[in-house]
């Protein structure tokens, strides 16, 4: 198992410049501690701008867009900016793609939100064709046209930067990932049964496409906070996560709706309920280890565990300390978890 962060970049009490500086601080901290990946959401601005600023401040961590909403842009723009980010990070860039979830942003660009899903698949296939092209490429739709398209900026990684696609509700994107060799990104709010369904669907699609099965291509995101004991960890996070719940119920209720207690409403979601039911991985190193081991088992396994980040959880100093405690005392005890061991064993028989 590898470890990373998913920077959701929603610090609702800060101005954007300060919020983005905090996001970059978390990426730099993760890099110093040995985390392998950092995915950065596109909300107000493409993640590539933040990645470009973080690139010279980091050494090893791979950084990716989490995600580029493909319906917003011409595919050649996505491919060009991906290669530019790959150059600026010296080969540490990952291209994350998806649908986005704001219909109005499609309308701003003169697009019909009903076309979003079809546009994603069309764009993804064209982007790969652009990456692989050995000469000028023409495209005649649907949704876009282009004549004699050439990527003037090449990538560092060959044949192109690793790609991932976000999945939240259905297996459509997961099946596309399996066919095209993408990683799968999932949010912190995805329930366990659906994560298992995504892992199963990913392997099935990989096999159907003639690929080596790899459940490790699945990423699982969770809110994680580690302190010296359960009580301190719970209280460190209480005020900030209670504020998060209240904000999300108003602004992004889809992040919380599947956490509603049986027979309840959004207003019945409490911080203590989420900790007690294992929605949040908060506690001592031993408690968090046990939660991760259980999560790995009940989901059927995944390759990378992502810390939900880009929020003002606890304080910057306490969050950095939590990340260090995790890498010092938790990561060494769960790193051996291997979602693909059974596939390698079957292949060797």
Steps between C-alpha positions, in 0.01 A plus 500: 500500500610852421386826660405841370275799552190617316495879533136602471594869527197629690614729779182698528626748764809609302565711193607294200866603497542396864299182445718396208814572703364266769431235235859525378630484859320168540646367173851607606449338842379179337805498270742541792330217691515254209142501372495385138212699346311829523180556304367856484139586423398744228248738650581866434808431285664208318715292735793534260558860615536387862710200394734733309553708815551190716741334256822683599411467870479119485740223401332162467123515539292441187235766446176473305185686407206375700338554254483684166129514404535398135179664380641843581797495261611398153693171530814646343511762777485227764777302328726804452464612861557145624828478310602846622433394861698182439792714385472740796496212750780316316280196443297499823163600352182291480195598295175448689181543300128491571156650456493785751181549697389859430254508206523879494867481411404310187237764425760777545690341214196461277479125559200282583551328839316194366797437268757488780542123529528443124743791471729347759540173312541675163758739642694230686541292186605801295752609765664156483502520120671841525758364744575206270487686167812490284382783280221760463157370603156597372179459697146556379291469815280437676525805727834628366681540171867548426724516197865393485527491880851458640620501861785748474590433864609136547467308825788382717332169589452264208282439321307760707432592865304245706125564486218457752125548487267593785208272589224572748161342419511247217754260350505672158821693569654199673436283194660766278800505736540124473481511121746789458742420783408790729512526876168563681458788746226491762382758753508478877121465509476183284339219707681169544262283291547730202879498538490121488274516194745741333796270569316198364385691189852632440657155498222362281551779245878456506466131425246564225745742337780243520685686774670358809249531786605763752274605783789723610390748234215590737554789744298532821470837676414543868519773764798389713636659814746344746591617850658336804166358616139474387370777726755758389450414133121526526512836678770644270271448202162570659451873436639498146304195386175618658545815293571285193178303548293819532660653189458188288135451593433844352746507210585140400238275661593215263820462706298414810168356382618139508619542858150572633409270791224249424164677504661839554575817306808702417456683831551170685858468376731583789875494535492235773270282289746513208796413724315221680376339176842505336419760235795702632832333587577700814691374804826367632749331266365160603136603451569646156700190401207275588258721305723484192542123522125454528437745215742313277333168577136604457565691177690212344821702492642806325844629411528846656341652810448875464465744790212742443677835507460859385274573799578682822494187713629562854789747441780494239750408771287221648417366156870486409567317826216257423650425159840436657351271764324311225814449292710411806260270686215392269637478146772243581232266641261517205737552208513124443131487402501397135183509292663316209674212678229250406514600133876454487471165674234385251715612207797303635308172527 
